[in-house]
Amino acid sequence: MITSLAFLDEIRLVDVIEVLGTITFAISGVRLASAKKIDWFGAFVVGFVTAVGGGTVRDLLLSVTPFWLHNSLYLWCTIFAMVFVNLFRKYLVHLNNTFFWFDTFGLSLFVVVGVEKTLMLGYPAWVIIIMGTVTGVLGSVIRDILINEIPLVFTAELYAVACVIGGAVFCALDHMGVNITANEIITASTVVLIRVVATKYNIHLPALKGEEKDDGDNTRSQESLKR
């Protein structure tokens, strides 16, 4: 009993956040894979790379062993996500904005994990913000590429920007000496709030303007989309 309680004492909030982020991002990946009618193995791969892709790139850039190689828990989180999506498939399909919420919560949780791990390794604020953003967005980029979609980070309302702002908030609060638990909650909430407000009011960064197409080109593009 004492041993089990000691084990619980060693569990940090960031560890819980990492597991929750892994599950929510894995669910978002498996959910999109099922919509593309990908088989079970393919859905597992998509869910797994969604969950660990950003953290893997972050760890490689920081010259540390990728986190999921130390613990099989992340594989089990992906398996749980597959079971969850299959059990509640009909409900998830008909539930409005299901993918948005799982993706947004996963994004916010992974930003917290990324910034805190980088802070613990002693890097300056600008690296912390970048690594928080990498942790948050890279998994979804890999997911979207695998299922042949334009990555959300290039099209969604303030996707990467929310991560950058969240990372900046974390660094500012840490500099002011705010309690780490409160900082984690505020940072995650900031990312979620920005994504929700940006999506509700359709707030985007200005798009780069390319060559203007004539009506004939537009017509052909619309017809190709209909096919």
GULO-226930 format. One line per 4 residues: their letters; for each residue x, y, z of N, C-alpha, C. Coordinates in nm, 4 decimals, padded with zeros to 6 digits, always signed. Example, Ala and Ser with C-alpha at 12.3 -4.5 7.8 and 13.67 -1.06 7.14 Angstrom:
# residues 2
AS) +01.3190/-00.5690/+00.7800/+01.2300/-00.4500/+00.7800/+01.3200/-00.3300/+00.7800 ~ +01.2850/-00.2250/+00.7080/+01.3670/-00.1060/+00.7140/+01.2900/+00.0030/+00.7870;
# end
This chain:
# residues 227
MITS) +00.0830/-00.1209/+00.0000/+00.0000/+00.0000/+00.0000/+00.0862/+00.1256/+00.0000 ~ +00.1904/+00.1243/+00.0855/+00.2803/+00.2392/+00.0922/+00.3534/+00.2579/-00.0399 ~ +00.3940/+00.1450/-00.1013/+00.4645/+00.1514/-00.2290/+00.3770/+00.2132/-00.3370 ~ +00.2497/+00.1714/-00.3428/+00.1580/+00.2241/-00.4431/+00.1330/+00.3724/-00.4226;
LAFL) +00.1240/+00.4152/-00.2943/+00.1046/+00.5575/-00.2667/+00.2274/+00.6381/-00.3067 ~ +00.3454/+00.5811/-00.2848/+00.4686/+00.6486/-00.3252/+00.4729/+00.6645/-00.4763 ~ +00.4247/+00.5631/-00.5469/+00.4192/+00.5705/-00.6932/+00.3275/+00.6833/-00.7388 ~ +00.2135/+00.6975/-00.6698/+00.1198/+00.8040/-00.7045/+00.1810/+00.9409/-00.6798;
DEIR) +00.2628/+00.9515/-00.5768/+00.3267/+01.0789/-00.5458/+00.4231/+01.1218/-00.6551 ~ +00.4796/+01.0232/-00.7282/+00.5764/+01.0532/-00.8334/+00.5096/+01.0978/-00.9634 ~ +00.3795/+01.0760/-00.9745/+00.3080/+01.1160/-01.0957/+00.2860/+01.2662/-01.0947 ~ +00.3344/+01.3337/-01.1978/+00.3186/+01.4784/-01.2083/+00.1983/+01.5101/-01.2964;
LVDV) +00.1467/+01.6307/-01.2833/+00.0342/+01.6724/-01.3657/+00.0707/+01.6667/-01.5137 ~ +00.1943/+01.7017/-01.5467/+00.2357/+01.7006/-01.6874/+00.2319/+01.5587/-01.7449 ~ +00.2570/+01.4562/-01.6597/+00.2480/+01.3179/-01.7059/+00.1035/+01.2818/-01.7405 ~ +00.0113/+01.3259/-01.6559/-00.1318/+01.3031/-01.6823/-00.1733/+01.3764/-01.8094;
IEVL) -00.1256/+01.4999/-01.8241/-00.1576/+01.5800/-01.9431/-00.1061/+01.5110/-02.0687 ~ +00.0148/+01.4536/-02.0608/+00.0735/+01.3866/-02.1770/-00.0105/+01.2662/-02.2188 ~ -00.0567/+01.1884/-02.1215/-00.1400/+01.0718/-02.1525/-00.2736/+01.1163/-02.2127 ~ -00.3368/+01.2171/-02.1515/-00.4638/+01.2678/-02.2043/-00.4466/+01.3247/-02.3447;
GTIT) -00.3363/+01.3970/-02.3666/-00.3089/+01.4513/-02.4990/-00.2880/+01.3417/-02.6018 ~ -00.2177/+01.2359/-02.5598/-00.1942/+01.1223/-02.6497/-00.3261/+01.0578/-02.6903 ~ -00.4144/+01.0372/-02.5931/-00.5433/+00.9732/-02.6212/-00.6291/+01.0609/-02.7127 ~ -00.6388/+01.1898/-02.6811/-00.7252/+01.2768/-02.7615/-00.6725/+01.2937/-02.9034;
FAIS) -00.5406/+01.3091/-02.9185/-00.4845/+01.3211/-03.0528/-00.4969/+01.1890/-03.1290 ~ -00.4776/+01.0766/-03.0600/-00.4926/+00.9461/-03.1246/-00.6365/+00.9268/-03.1712 ~ -00.7331/+00.9690/-03.0895/-00.8741/+00.9584/-03.1293/-00.9005/+01.0429/-03.2533 ~ -00.8440/+01.1635/-03.2577/-00.8650/+01.2488/-03.3753/-00.8068/+01.1824/-03.4999;
GVRL) -00.6893/+01.1169/-03.4851/-00.6285/+01.0495/-03.5993/-00.7080/+00.9292/-03.6454 ~ -00.7496/+00.8462/-03.5494/-00.8285/+00.7267/-03.5831/-00.9634/+00.7676/-03.6411 ~ -01.0221/+00.8730/-03.5882/-01.1517/+00.9219/-03.6371/-01.1417/+00.9633/-03.7836 ~ -01.0383/+01.0365/-03.8205/-01.0213/+01.0770/-03.9600/-00.9890/+00.9569/-04.0482;
ASAK) -00.9094/+00.8637/-03.9959/-00.8757/+00.7443/-04.0733/-01.0001/+00.6617/-04.1025 ~ -01.0912/+00.6513/-04.0050/-01.2145/+00.5754/-04.0263/-01.3035/+00.6428/-04.1299 ~ -01.3019/+00.7764/-04.1317/-01.3806/+00.8489/-04.2319/-01.3270/+00.8240/-04.3723 ~ -01.1964/+00.7929/-04.3827/-01.1339/+00.7630/-04.5124/-01.1431/+00.6142/-04.5472;
KIDW) -01.2104/+00.5367/-04.4585/-01.2280/+00.3923/-04.4774/-01.0939/+00.3185/-04.4842 ~ -00.9997/+00.3621/-04.4022/-00.8700/+00.2963/-04.3913/-00.8841/+00.1744/-04.3002 ~ -00.8071/+00.0669/-04.3287/-00.8214/-00.0555/-04.2480/-00.7667/-00.0341/-04.1063 ~ -00.7834/-00.1375/-04.0228/-00.7494/-00.1241/-03.8806/-00.6026/-00.0912/-03.8592;
FGAF) -00.5143/-00.1597/-03.9346/-00.3720/-00.1327/-03.9165/-00.3386/+00.0096/-03.9591 ~ -00.3944/+00.0511/-04.0711/-00.3709/+00.1877/-04.1168/-00.4232/+00.2900/-04.0182 ~ -00.5397/+00.2618/-03.9592/-00.5968/+00.3535/-03.8600/-00.5076/+00.3619/-03.7364 ~ -00.4496/+00.2472/-03.6978/-00.3583/+00.2472/-03.5828/-00.2353/+00.3329/-03.6121;
VVGF) -00.1805/+00.3179/-03.7322/-00.0619/+00.3951/-03.7707/-00.0931/+00.5441/-03.7699 ~ -00.2065/+00.5821/-03.8300/-00.2448/+00.7229/-03.8340/-00.2656/+00.7773/-03.6924 ~ -00.3353/+00.7007/-03.6095/-00.3585/+00.7446/-03.4724/-00.2294/+00.7573/-03.3937 ~ -00.1386/+00.6613/-03.4131/-00.0138/+00.6614/-03.3368/+00.0769/+00.7781/-03.3770;
VTAV) +00.0938/+00.8003/-03.5076/+00.1820/+00.9104/-03.5505/+00.1214/+01.0465/-03.5154 ~ -00.0126/+01.0533/-03.5119/-00.0771/+01.1772/-03.4680/-00.0423/+01.2063/-03.3228 ~ -00.0424/+01.0999/-03.2425/-00.0192/+01.1154/-03.0993/+00.1271/+01.1414/-03.0643 ~ +00.2203/+01.0788/-03.1362/+00.3618/+01.0881/-03.0958/+00.4487/+01.1647/-03.1944;
GGGT) +00.3947/+01.2015/-03.3100/+00.4765/+01.2647/-03.4138/+00.5426/+01.3938/-03.3689 ~ +00.4642/+01.4846/-03.3115/+00.5183/+01.6129/-03.2683/+00.6210/+01.5985/-03.1580 ~ +00.5915/+01.5139/-03.0592/+00.6842/+01.4920/-02.9493/+00.8128/+01.4244/-02.9943 ~ +00.8021/+01.3360/-03.0938/+00.9214/+01.2684/-03.1468/+01.0149/+01.3686/-03.2135;
VRDL) +00.9600/+01.4539/-03.2984/+01.0421/+01.5563/-03.3652/+01.1034/+01.6500/-03.2621 ~ +01.0252/+01.6902/-03.1623/+01.0761/+01.7770/-03.0555/+01.1950/+01.7132/-02.9846 ~ +01.1808/+01.5867/-02.9455/+01.2876/+01.5198/-02.8716/+01.4132/+01.5037/-02.9563 ~ +01.3952/+01.4742/-03.0855/+01.5114/+01.4615/-03.1739/+01.5838/+01.5948/-03.1882;
LLSV) +01.5079/+01.7031/-03.1980/+01.5690/+01.8360/-03.2074/+01.6406/+01.8741/-03.0783 ~ +01.5903/+01.8245/-02.9659/+01.6513/+01.8542/-02.8359/+01.7581/+01.7523/-02.7963 ~ +01.7862/+01.6587/-02.8886/+01.8912/+01.5573/-02.8678/+01.8634/+01.4671/-02.7480 ~ +01.7363/+01.4278/-02.7316/+01.7014/+01.3301/-02.6284/+01.6271/+01.2144/-02.6942;
TPFW) +01.6243/+01.1002/-02.6273/+01.5538/+00.9833/-02.6806/+01.4040/+01.0115/-02.6860 ~ +01.3386/+00.9851/-02.8009/+01.1943/+01.0085/-02.8103/+01.1189/+00.9439/-02.6937 ~ +01.0285/+01.0194/-02.6368/+00.9619/+00.9827/-02.5112/+00.8918/+00.8481/-02.5154 ~ +00.8323/+00.8123/-02.6290/+00.7513/+00.6914/-02.6336/+00.8361/+00.5637/-02.6373;
LHNS) +00.9677/+00.5771/-02.6573/+01.0548/+00.4597/-02.6557/+01.0830/+00.4114/-02.5143 ~ +01.0490/+00.4934/-02.4159/+01.0711/+00.4564/-02.2762/+00.9507/+00.3861/-02.2144 ~ +00.8363/+00.3909/-02.2824/+00.7134/+00.3420/-02.2189/+00.6144/+00.2962/-02.3261 ~ +00.5635/+00.1744/-02.3112/+00.4674/+00.1212/-02.4077/+00.3273/+00.1799/-02.3887;
LYLW) +00.3105/+00.2656/-02.2884/+00.1797/+00.3230/-02.2577/+00.1203/+00.3941/-02.3790 ~ +00.2053/+00.4567/-02.4595/+00.1561/+00.5351/-02.5721/+00.0978/+00.4455/-02.6824 ~ +00.1521/+00.3242/-02.6946/+00.0918/+00.2264/-02.7861/-00.0464/+00.1864/-02.7362 ~ -00.0575/+00.1647/-02.6057/-00.1860/+00.1262/-02.5477/-00.2877/+00.2401/-02.5572;
CTIF) -00.2399/+00.3631/-02.5472/-00.3305/+00.4776/-02.5639/-00.3915/+00.4786/-02.7036 ~ -00.3094/+00.4454/-02.8035/-00.3596/+00.4409/-02.9410/-00.4580/+00.3265/-02.9591 ~ -00.4285/+00.2117/-02.8995/-00.5217/+00.0983/-02.9062/-00.6536/+00.1357/-02.8389 ~ -00.6454/+00.2027/-02.7240/-00.7668/+00.2497/-02.6561/-00.8458/+00.3439/-02.7468;
AMVF) -00.7749/+00.4327/-02.8177/-00.8418/+00.5261/-02.9085/-00.9160/+00.4513/-03.0185 ~ -00.8552/+00.3449/-03.0720/-00.9214/+00.2654/-03.1761/-01.0471/+00.1990/-03.1225 ~ -01.0362/+00.1410/-03.0035/-01.1530/+00.0761/-02.9423/-01.2626/+00.1792/-02.9165 ~ -01.2242/+00.2947/-02.8654/-01.3200/+00.4008/-02.8352/-01.3941/+00.4456/-02.9610;
VNLF) -01.3196/+00.4694/-03.0688/-01.3816/+00.5146/-03.1937/-01.4750/+00.4076/-03.2494 ~ -01.4351/+00.2795/-03.2395/-01.5200/+00.1722/-03.2917/-01.6455/+00.1527/-03.2083 ~ -01.6334/+00.1659/-03.0765/-01.7493/+00.1488/-02.9900/-01.8504/+00.2619/-03.0042 ~ -01.7997/+00.3836/-03.0225/-01.8866/+00.5010/-03.0263/-01.8883/+00.5664/-03.1640;
RKYL) -01.8622/+00.4858/-03.2676/-01.8503/+00.5377/-03.4043/-01.9744/+00.6129/-03.4480 ~ -02.0919/+00.5526/-03.4296/-02.2151/+00.6173/-03.4750/-02.2401/+00.7476/-03.4008 ~ -02.2092/+00.7486/-03.2723/-02.2285/+00.8697/-03.1930/-02.1312/+00.9790/-03.2359 ~ -02.0061/+00.9409/-03.2590/-01.9042/+01.0377/-03.2973/-01.9313/+01.0981/-03.4339;
VHLN) -01.9844/+01.0160/-03.5254/-02.0134/+01.0650/-03.6603/-02.1216/+01.1709/-03.6578 ~ -02.2224/+01.1515/-03.5731/-02.3359/+01.2435/-03.5699/-02.3177/+01.3590/-03.4721 ~ -02.2153/+01.3498/-03.3868/-02.1910/+01.4568/-03.2904/-02.1220/+01.5738/-03.3593 ~ -02.1817/+01.6910/-03.3500/-02.1258/+01.8081/-03.4163/-01.9893/+01.8443/-03.3580;
NTFF) -01.8965/+01.8785/-03.4476/-01.7640/+01.9276/-03.4082/-01.6828/+01.8297/-03.3250 ~ -01.7094/+01.6989/-03.3390/-01.6343/+01.5997/-03.2614/-01.4851/+01.6114/-03.2871 ~ -01.4488/+01.6122/-03.4151/-01.3071/+01.6174/-03.4496/-01.2434/+01.7460/-03.3978 ~ -01.3139/+01.8577/-03.4101/-01.2589/+01.9855/-03.3652/-01.2218/+01.9810/-03.2177;
WFDT) -01.3106/+01.9278/-03.1350/-01.2845/+01.9284/-02.9913/-01.1712/+01.8356/-02.9526 ~ -01.1669/+01.7147/-03.0090/-01.0567/+01.6238/-02.9780/-00.9238/+01.6828/-03.0254 ~ -00.9240/+01.7408/-03.1450/-00.8013/+01.7986/-03.1981/-00.7573/+01.9191/-03.1155 ~ -00.8526/+02.0026/-03.0760/-00.8195/+02.1233/-02.9993/-00.7659/+02.0891/-02.8609;
FGLS) -00.8306/+01.9954/-02.7916/-00.7821/+01.9560/-02.6595/-00.6454/+01.8882/-02.6693 ~ -00.6279/+01.8032/-02.7701/-00.4974/+01.7401/-02.7894/-00.3895/+01.8432/-02.8164 ~ -00.4226/+01.9414/-02.8981/-00.3290/+02.0487/-02.9302/-00.2863/+02.1241/-02.8047 ~ -00.3843/+02.1643/-02.7248/-00.3540/+02.2435/-02.6045/-00.2717/+02.1640/-02.5040;
LFVV) -00.3045/+02.0366/-02.4873/-00.2323/+01.9535/-02.3903/-00.0882/+01.9290/-02.4347 ~ -00.0683/+01.9085/-02.5638/+00.0672/+01.8818/-02.6119/+00.1543/+02.0071/-02.6119 ~ +00.0933/+02.1227/-02.6287/+00.1707/+02.2468/-02.6159/+00.2278/+02.2563/-02.4749 ~ +00.1459/+02.2251/-02.3755/+00.1907/+02.2283/-02.2360/+00.3067/+02.1305/-02.2146;
VGVE) +00.2919/+02.0089/-02.2669/+00.3974/+01.9083/-02.2514/+00.5263/+01.9563/-02.3177 ~ +00.5136/+02.0121/-02.4377/+00.6319/+02.0558/-02.5114/+00.7063/+02.1690/-02.4437 ~ +00.6332/+02.2696/-02.3986/+00.7000/+02.3848/-02.3363/+00.7619/+02.3467/-02.2018 ~ +00.6928/+02.2623/-02.1263/+00.7460/+02.2268/-01.9944/+00.8712/+02.1396/-02.0062;
KTLM) +00.8694/+02.0450/-02.1010/+00.9873/+01.9593/-02.1174/+01.1072/+02.0411/-02.1633 ~ +01.0856/+02.1351/-02.2540/+01.1946/+02.2194/-02.3034/+01.2470/+02.3098/-02.1926 ~ +01.1568/+02.3608/-02.1097/+01.1973/+02.4431/-01.9960/+01.2855/+02.3629/-01.9000 ~ +01.2464/+02.2381/-01.8725/+01.3219/+02.1526/-01.7802/+01.4623/+02.1233/-01.8322;
LGYP) +01.4802/+02.1268/-01.9643/+01.6114/+02.1018/-02.0234/+01.6975/+02.2276/-02.0277 ~ +01.6415/+02.3396/-01.9810/+01.7214/+02.4604/-01.9650/+01.7339/+02.5500/-02.0875 ~ +01.6420/+02.5369/-02.1825/+01.6497/+02.6184/-02.3042/+01.5846/+02.7549/-02.2823 ~ +01.6237/+02.8547/-02.3631/+01.5659/+02.9889/-02.3489/+01.4217/+02.9946/-02.3993;
AWVI) +01.3560/+03.1085/-02.3751/+01.2130/+03.1226/-02.4036/+01.1794/+03.0995/-02.5506 ~ +01.2625/+03.1498/-02.6423/+01.2267/+03.1371/-02.7843/+01.2282/+02.9911/-02.8297 ~ +01.3206/+02.9119/-02.7703/+01.3241/+02.7684/-02.8031/+01.2034/+02.6983/-02.7407 ~ +01.1670/+02.7389/-02.6197/+01.0512/+02.6802/-02.5515/+00.9244/+02.6999/-02.6342;
IIMG) +00.9063/+02.8212/-02.6872/+00.7865/+02.8502/-02.7670/+00.7852/+02.7674/-02.8952 ~ +00.9004/+02.7590/-02.9620/+00.9080/+02.6807/-03.0862/+00.8805/+02.5339/-03.0597 ~ +00.9403/+02.4780/-02.9551/+00.9221/+02.3360/-02.9259/+00.7795/+02.3044/-02.8809 ~ +00.7166/+02.3993/-02.8108/+00.5756/+02.3802/-02.7770/+00.4897/+02.3749/-02.9016;
TVTG) +00.5214/+02.4607/-02.9977/+00.4461/+02.4626/-03.1239/+00.4714/+02.3363/-03.2050 ~ +00.5974/+02.2944/-03.2115/+00.6317/+02.1704/-03.2830/+00.5580/+02.0516/-03.2224 ~ +00.5588/+02.0426/-03.0908/+00.4908/+01.9321/-03.0217/+00.3413/+01.9317/-03.0533 ~ +00.2825/+02.0505/-03.0608/+00.1391/+02.0601/-03.0846/+00.0972/+02.0306/-03.2265;
VLGS) +00.1725/+02.0810/-03.3261/+00.1210/+02.0791/-03.4631/+00.1776/+01.9679/-03.5511 ~ +00.2986/+01.9189/-03.5222/+00.3627/+01.8246/-03.6156/+00.2866/+01.6939/-03.6294 ~ +00.2282/+01.6440/-03.5184/+00.1521/+01.5197/-03.5272/+00.0343/+01.5325/-03.6211 ~ -00.0368/+01.6454/-03.6139/-00.1522/+01.6660/-03.7018/-00.1089/+01.6868/-03.8464;
VIRD) +00.0083/+01.7463/-03.8670/+00.0602/+01.7630/-04.0037/+00.0869/+01.6263/-04.0663 ~ +00.1558/+01.5385/-03.9916/+00.1836/+01.4039/-04.0422/+00.0545/+01.3277/-04.0671 ~ -00.0403/+01.3405/-03.9748/-00.1712/+01.2742/-03.9904/-00.2387/+01.3158/-04.1205 ~ -00.2458/+01.4452/-04.1447/-00.3163/+01.4955/-04.2623/-00.2463/+01.4561/-04.3917;
ILIN) -00.1124/+01.4521/-04.3893/-00.0385/+01.4089/-04.5075/-00.0669/+01.2616/-04.5366 ~ -00.0694/+01.1785/-04.4323/-00.0938/+01.0351/-04.4510/-00.2320/+01.0072/-04.5087 ~ -00.3315/+01.0880/-04.4723/-00.4668/+01.0644/-04.5232/-00.4992/+01.1547/-04.6420 ~ -00.3943/+01.2161/-04.6983/-00.4075/+01.2941/-04.8208/-00.4990/+01.4153/-04.8050;
EIPL) -00.4785/+01.4893/-04.6969/-00.5510/+01.6134/-04.6739/-00.4518/+01.7291/-04.6584 ~ -00.4969/+01.8510/-04.6886/-00.4132/+01.9673/-04.6631/-00.4019/+01.9831/-04.5118 ~ -00.2802/+01.9908/-04.4569/-00.2649/+02.0022/-04.3107/-00.3426/+02.1194/-04.2526 ~ -00.4078/+02.0938/-04.1390/-00.4877/+02.1968/-04.0724/-00.4060/+02.3213/-04.0401;
VFTA) -00.2774/+02.3010/-04.0124/-00.1936/+02.4135/-03.9731/-00.1852/+02.5188/-04.0833 ~ -00.2117/+02.4782/-04.2096/-00.2054/+02.5713/-04.3217/-00.3400/+02.6340/-04.3555 ~ -00.4466/+02.5801/-04.2986/-00.5798/+02.6269/-04.3386/-00.6706/+02.6652/-04.2228 ~ -00.6515/+02.6037/-04.1053/-00.7442/+02.6262/-03.9937/-00.7230/+02.7634/-03.9313;
ELYA) -00.8225/+02.8059/-03.8579/-00.8200/+02.9367/-03.7939/-00.7189/+02.9388/-03.6792 ~ -00.6111/+03.0135/-03.6970/-00.5105/+03.0370/-03.5920/-00.4694/+02.9071/-03.5223 ~ -00.4269/+02.8081/-03.5987/-00.3890/+02.6779/-03.5429/-00.2514/+02.6847/-03.4770 ~ -00.1486/+02.7107/-03.5576/-00.0139/+02.7215/-03.5014/+00.0006/+02.8484/-03.4176;
VACV) -00.0698/+02.9538/-03.4568/-00.0630/+03.0798/-03.3825/-00.1093/+03.0597/-03.2379 ~ -00.2124/+02.9771/-03.2196/-00.2604/+02.9482/-03.0840/-00.1506/+02.8825/-03.0015 ~ -00.0711/+02.7952/-03.0646/+00.0391/+02.7297/-02.9940/+00.1474/+02.8299/-02.9570 ~ +00.1791/+02.9191/-03.0500/+00.2819/+03.0206/-03.0249/+00.2405/+03.1108/-02.9079;
IGGA) +00.1156/+03.1556/-02.9106/+00.0662/+03.2413/-02.8023/+00.0637/+03.1651/-02.6704 ~ +00.0197/+03.0401/-02.6750/+00.0189/+02.9578/-02.5540/+00.1589/+02.9423/-02.4965 ~ +00.2567/+02.9174/-02.5836/+00.3951/+02.9054/-02.5382/+00.4466/+03.0346/-02.4782 ~ +00.4101/+03.1484/-02.5395/+00.4519/+03.2791/-02.4874/+00.3897/+03.3050/-02.3504;
VFCA) +00.2628/+03.2663/-02.3338/+00.1953/+03.2822/-02.2041/+00.2658/+03.1989/-02.0972 ~ +00.3019/+03.0761/-02.1328/+00.3718/+02.9879/-02.0382/+00.5031/+03.0508/-01.9937 ~ +00.5813/+03.1012/-02.0890/+00.7113/+03.1613/-02.0560/+00.6936/+03.2854/-01.9684 ~ +00.5938/+03.3677/-02.0010/+00.5699/+03.4899/-01.9241/+00.5305/+03.4567/-01.7802;
LDHM) +00.4399/+03.3607/-01.7635/+00.3955/+03.3232/-01.6296/+00.5074/+03.2568/-01.5498 ~ +00.5894/+03.1763/-01.6181/+00.7024/+03.1134/-01.5498/+00.8014/+03.2203/-01.5035 ~ +00.8239/+03.3216/-01.5867/+00.9148/+03.4310/-01.5511/+00.8628/+03.5077/-01.4298 ~ +00.7303/+03.5158/-01.4177/+00.6698/+03.5863/-01.3045/+00.6599/+03.4994/-01.1795;
GVNI) +00.7018/+03.3739/-01.1906/+00.7033/+03.2851/-01.0749/+00.5699/+03.2211/-01.0426 ~ +00.4813/+03.2128/-01.1417/+00.3508/+03.1499/-01.1204/+00.3687/+03.0002/-01.0963 ~ +00.2909/+02.9444/-01.0065/+00.2935/+02.8010/-00.9775/+00.2809/+02.7196/-01.1053 ~ +00.3615/+02.6135/-01.1191/+00.3674/+02.5374/-01.2435/+00.2330/+02.4751/-01.2806;
TANE) +00.1584/+02.4263/-01.1806/+00.0273/+02.3666/-01.2092/-00.0690/+02.4707/-01.2651 ~ -00.0723/+02.5877/-01.2025/-00.1574/+02.6958/-01.2517/-00.1135/+02.7385/-01.3911 ~ +00.0165/+02.7409/-01.4131/+00.0708/+02.7791/-01.5442/+00.0263/+02.6812/-01.6520 ~ +00.0317/+02.5527/-01.6208/-00.0101/+02.4498/-01.7174/-00.1575/+02.4674/-01.7546;
IITA) -00.2401/+02.4892/-01.6542/-00.3850/+02.5040/-01.6780/-00.4137/+02.6297/-01.7596 ~ -00.3489/+02.7405/-01.7251/-00.3708/+02.8664/-01.7965/-00.3229/+02.8558/-01.9408 ~ -00.2077/+02.7928/-01.9605/-00.1530/+02.7772/-02.0962/-00.2456/+02.6942/-02.1835 ~ -00.2896/+02.5793/-02.1328/-00.3805/+02.4933/-02.2098/-00.5118/+02.5661/-02.2386;
STVV) -00.5635/+02.6362/-02.1389/-00.6895/+02.7097/-02.1563/-00.6751/+02.8201/-02.2610 ~ -00.5578/+02.8843/-02.2646/-00.5326/+02.9899/-02.3627/-00.5395/+02.9358/-02.5045 ~ -00.4759/+02.8210/-02.5256/-00.4771/+02.7596/-02.6596/-00.6188/+02.7229/-02.7013 ~ -00.6931/+02.6611/-02.6098/-00.8313/+02.6225/-02.6404/-00.9162/+02.7457/-02.6700;
LIRV) -00.9031/+02.8494/-02.5878/-00.9822/+02.9710/-02.6057/-00.9547/+03.0357/-02.7405 ~ -00.8284/+03.0450/-02.7785/-00.7938/+03.1059/-02.9079/-00.8532/+03.0257/-03.0227 ~ -00.8419/+02.8917/-03.0153/-00.8968/+02.8076/-03.1224/-01.0487/+02.8220/-03.1311 ~ -01.1162/+02.8241/-03.0180/-01.2624/+02.8341/-03.0173/-01.3073/+02.9694/-03.0721;
VATK) -01.2469/+03.0778/-03.0233/-01.2848/+03.2121/-03.0686/-01.2529/+03.2302/-03.2169 ~ -01.1345/+03.1839/-03.2594/-01.0948/+03.1993/-03.3998/-01.1871/+03.1210/-03.4924 ~ -01.2281/+03.0019/-03.4475/-01.3175/+02.9198/-03.5298/-01.4582/+02.9791/-03.5338 ~ -01.5067/+03.0243/-03.4193/-01.6422/+03.0801/-03.4138/-01.6562/+03.2052/-03.4996;
YNIH) -01.5541/+03.2903/-03.4966/-01.5617/+03.4174/-03.5699/-01.4809/+03.4149/-03.6999 ~ -01.4364/+03.2939/-03.7378/-01.3666/+03.2744/-03.8657/-01.2469/+03.3693/-03.8806 ~ -01.1629/+03.3728/-03.7780/-01.0456/+03.4604/-03.7776/-00.9263/+03.3855/-03.8358 ~ -00.8673/+03.4399/-03.9416/-00.7508/+03.3814/-04.0066/-00.6396/+03.4838/-04.0163;
LPAL) -00.5182/+03.4330/-04.0343/-00.4108/+03.5210/-04.0766/-00.4329/+03.5552/-04.2230 ~ -00.3867/+03.6713/-04.2702/-00.4020/+03.7070/-04.4121/-00.3340/+03.6030/-04.5009 ~ -00.4005/+03.5662/-04.6088/-00.3448/+03.4681/-04.7019/-00.2567/+03.5385/-04.8039 ~ -00.1488/+03.4700/-04.8444/-00.0650/+03.5237/-04.9509/-00.1406/+03.5151/-05.0820;
KGEE) -00.1396/+03.6229/-05.1567/-00.2133/+03.6262/-05.2826/-00.1239/+03.5786/-05.3963 ~ -00.1747/+03.4824/-05.4717/-00.1028/+03.4331/-05.5879/-00.1578/+03.4958/-05.7144 ~ -00.1359/+03.4270/-05.8249/-00.1872/+03.4769/-05.9525/-00.3377/+03.4634/-05.9561 ~ -00.4020/+03.5654/-06.0092/-00.5477/+03.5617/-06.0209/-00.5865/+03.4733/-06.1382;
KDDG) -00.6812/+03.3848/-06.1157/-00.7277/+03.2956/-06.2223/-00.8468/+03.3562/-06.2923 ~ -00.8548/+03.3275/-06.4219/-00.9713/+03.3773/-06.4938/-01.0898/+03.2853/-06.4679 ~ -01.2069/+03.3264/-06.5185/-01.3291/+03.2494/-06.4917/-01.3206/+03.1086/-06.5449 ~ -01.2509/+03.0933/-06.6590/-01.2384/+02.9599/-06.7163/-01.1627/+02.8669/-06.6245;
DNTR) -01.0539/+02.9189/-06.5640/-00.9759/+02.8377/-06.4705/-01.0579/+02.8024/-06.3480 ~ -01.1369/+02.8989/-06.2969/-01.2200/+02.8728/-06.1794/-01.3247/+02.7677/-06.2085 ~ -01.3835/+02.7765/-06.3282/-01.4860/+02.6801/-06.3667/-01.4291/+02.5397/-06.3726 ~ -01.3071/+02.5290/-06.4328/-01.2446/+02.3976/-06.4420/-01.2106/+02.3424/-06.3047;
SQES) -01.1673/+02.4293/-06.2128/-01.1350/+02.3849/-06.0778/-01.2578/+02.3330/-06.0070 ~ -01.3710/+02.4047/-06.0227/-01.4949/+02.3614/-05.9581/-01.5423/+02.2285/-06.0162 ~ -01.5267/+02.2115/-06.1490/-01.5708/+02.0871/-06.2105/-01.4851/+01.9699/-06.1648 ~ -01.3533/+01.9954/-06.1487/-01.2656/+01.8875/-06.1040/-01.2982/+01.8454/-05.9620;
LKR) -01.3418/+01.9418/-05.8781/-01.3798/+01.9094/-05.7416/-01.5072/+01.8260/-05.7388 ~ -01.5965/+01.8501/-05.8331/-01.7231/+01.7759/-05.8359/-01.7018/+01.6313/-05.8777 ~ -01.5958/+01.6062/-05.9518/-01.5753/+01.4702/-06.0017/-01.5451/+01.3775/-05.8915;
# end
